[in-house]
Amino acid sequence: MQLARVFNGKKFMWDGKVYTDKKELGEVRQKYQDDGFEAEMLEEGNQYFLFTRRVVTEVVVEGKPI
């Protein structure tokens, strides 16, 4: 399985799991979406793969600049 795929011109990363239960995949996909990720599913035979992405909107830097 490729680690990254492009859906609608956006790069997504595979979550590293192979799902055989579409219901479980839907639950995991919803959790990612609730956590602010975009999620896309890919079906190959009887296996399902989940790809996610999230755009960084804020970077927090701690400590003093050098």
Secondary structure as UniProt FT lines:
FT   STRAND          4..7
FT   TURN            8..9
FT   STRAND          10..19
FT   HELIX           22..34
FT   TURN            35..36
FT   STRAND          38..44
FT   TURN            45..46
FT   STRAND          47..53
//
